[in-house]
């Protein structure tokens, strides 16, 4: 039986589980104490209006009345990632875009083509109906709840969906994508290392002891539980090994299986797990999806 330090609850663990947990606690520090920030993806308030296909984006650009407007419009429309698009270590972009109708953009004045598109969605229960939202009233064309961390979307980040059956964290290193409301993002230091830890069977096992489920076989990877995960404190040299692996995978220099095998073994070594303890973890959470 394992008692948390705050005395709030207890967890019944087998001897091998207790050994694993003690090893993690001996070298780990909660994610919330690392130099990172976790945010939720954007809430448009009306996805039907603001999230568009590549075909619709091209159509809007073609309708612009000048090259200057076309350039402004292209800058306003950003690729977006949904929770369902995110895989372990990677993502499959669905070719969707989000119209970033922030207050500072003044859509009616500066983006007439976008304004005309949005006008078709005005109505009860749609764009401009403030009765369906708890946020302060905004101009009809700017339903999006503008986050204060907007500039962080342009930074390299870890992204993940709120609900999934396994750990599926991806590294968006170009900073081009805007995460949608069903996703979370993390910016800060040591992201490649943290990515490997979050995707590891060891973290899945530990999260199963502190996280919450949906009741239908999936897990809720919410901020308040994710930030309680214990991340092993390792040297800069060790972190560099994880960073090299992630960058090699992104550049297609190593395979997905090679990444999993090497990253997981580095983590097991950092926690000093025995062969039996590794076998126990992987009997519940196979390294391969």
MOQUI-V250786 format. One record per residue. N is the residue number from 1. RES is the residue in one letter. OMEGA is omega in radians with two decimals (999 if undefined). Layout:
N/RES/OMEGA
N/RES/OMEGA
This chain:
1/X/-3.09
2/X/3.13
3/X/3.06
4/X/-3.09
5/X/-3.12
6/X/3.07
7/X/-3.04
8/X/-3.12
9/X/3.09
10/X/-3.12
11/X/3.11
12/X/-3.11
13/X/3.03
14/X/3.13
15/X/-3.12
16/X/3.09
17/X/3.13
18/X/3.11
19/X/3.13
20/X/-3.11
21/X/3.13
22/X/3.11
23/X/3.11
24/X/-3.12
25/X/-3.10
26/X/-3.07
27/X/-3.00
28/X/3.06
29/X/-3.12
30/X/-3.12
31/X/-3.12
32/X/3.13
33/X/3.06
34/X/-3.08
35/X/3.13
36/X/3.04
37/X/-3.12
38/X/-3.13
39/X/2.99
40/X/3.09
41/X/-3.04
42/X/3.05
43/X/-3.11
44/X/-3.07
45/X/3.12
46/X/-3.11
47/X/-3.12
48/X/-3.11
49/X/-2.97
50/X/-3.14
51/X/-3.02
52/X/3.10
53/X/3.08
54/X/3.12
55/X/3.13
56/X/3.09
57/X/-3.14
58/X/3.12
59/X/3.14
60/X/3.12
61/X/-3.13
62/X/-3.11
63/X/3.14
64/X/-3.01
65/X/3.14
66/X/3.10
67/X/3.12
68/X/3.11
69/X/-3.14
70/X/3.13
71/X/3.11
72/X/-3.12
73/X/3.13
74/X/3.13
75/X/-3.10
76/X/-3.07
77/X/-3.06
78/X/3.06
79/X/-3.08
80/X/3.09
81/X/3.05
82/X/3.13
83/X/-3.10
84/X/-3.12
85/X/-2.96
86/X/3.12
87/X/3.07
88/X/3.14
89/X/-3.11
90/X/3.10
91/X/3.08
92/X/-3.12
93/X/-3.06
94/X/3.13
95/X/3.13
96/X/-3.09
97/X/3.09
98/X/3.05
99/X/-3.05
100/X/-3.06
101/X/3.12
102/X/-3.10
103/X/-3.08
104/X/-3.08
105/X/-3.09
106/X/-3.04
107/X/-3.10
108/X/-3.09
109/X/-2.99
110/X/-3.06
111/X/-3.09
112/X/3.14
113/X/3.09
114/X/-3.14
115/X/3.13
116/X/3.10
117/X/-3.09
118/X/-3.13
119/X/-3.10
120/X/-3.13
121/X/3.13
122/X/3.11
123/X/-3.10
124/X/3.14
125/X/-3.13
126/X/-3.12
127/X/3.10
128/X/3.11
129/X/-3.07
130/X/3.14
131/X/-3.09
132/X/-3.13
133/X/-3.14
134/X/-3.13
135/X/3.10
136/X/-3.13
137/X/-3.11
138/X/3.06
139/X/-3.05
140/X/-3.07
141/X/-3.09
142/X/-3.13
143/X/-3.06
144/X/3.06
145/X/-2.98
146/X/-3.14
147/X/3.12
148/X/-3.09
149/X/-3.06
150/X/-3.08
151/X/3.13
152/X/3.07
153/X/-3.13
154/X/-3.10
155/X/2.97
156/X/-3.04
157/X/2.96
158/X/3.13
159/X/3.09
160/X/3.09
161/X/-3.11
162/X/-3.06
163/X/3.06
164/X/-3.12
165/X/3.13
166/X/3.09
167/X/-3.13
168/X/3.13
169/X/-3.12
170/X/3.14
171/X/3.12
172/X/-2.95
173/X/-3.10
174/X/3.12
175/X/-3.09
176/X/-3.02
177/X/3.01
178/X/3.11
179/X/-3.13
180/X/-2.98
181/X/3.13
182/X/-3.11
183/X/3.00
184/X/3.06
185/X/3.13
186/X/3.07
187/X/3.12
188/X/-3.06
189/X/3.04
190/X/-3.07
191/X/3.12
192/X/3.10
193/X/-3.13
194/X/3.09
195/X/-3.13
196/X/3.12
197/X/-3.09
198/X/-3.13
199/X/-3.02
200/X/3.04
201/X/3.14
202/X/3.12
203/X/3.07
204/X/3.13
205/X/-3.12
206/X/-3.14
207/X/3.13
208/X/3.14
209/X/-3.07
210/X/-3.06
211/X/3.13
212/X/3.13
213/X/3.12
214/X/-3.09
215/X/3.14
216/X/3.05
217/X/3.10
218/X/-3.05
219/X/3.09
220/X/-3.10
221/X/-3.07
222/X/-3.07
223/X/-3.02
224/X/3.06
225/X/3.11
226/X/-3.05
227/X/3.08
228/X/3.11
229/X/3.11
230/X/-3.12
231/X/3.14
232/X/3.07
233/X/-3.09
234/X/-3.11
235/X/3.09
236/X/3.11
237/X/3.11
238/X/3.10
239/X/-3.13
240/X/3.11
241/X/3.10
242/X/-3.14
243/X/3.12
244/X/3.13
245/X/-3.11
246/X/-3.14
247/X/3.10
248/X/3.11
249/X/3.13
250/X/-3.12
251/X/3.07
252/X/3.10
253/X/3.02
254/X/-3.11
255/X/3.09
256/X/3.13
257/X/3.10
258/X/3.11
259/X/-3.13
260/X/-3.06
261/X/-3.07
262/X/-3.14
263/X/-3.13
264/X/-3.13
265/X/3.08
266/X/-3.14
267/X/3.10
268/X/3.13
269/X/-3.13
270/X/-3.14
271/X/3.12
272/X/3.09
273/X/3.08
274/X/3.12
275/X/3.14
276/X/3.14
277/X/3.08
278/X/3.14
279/X/3.14
280/X/3.13
281/X/-3.04
282/X/3.03
283/X/3.09
284/X/-3.06
285/X/-3.14
286/X/3.11
287/X/-3.14
288/X/3.11
289/X/999
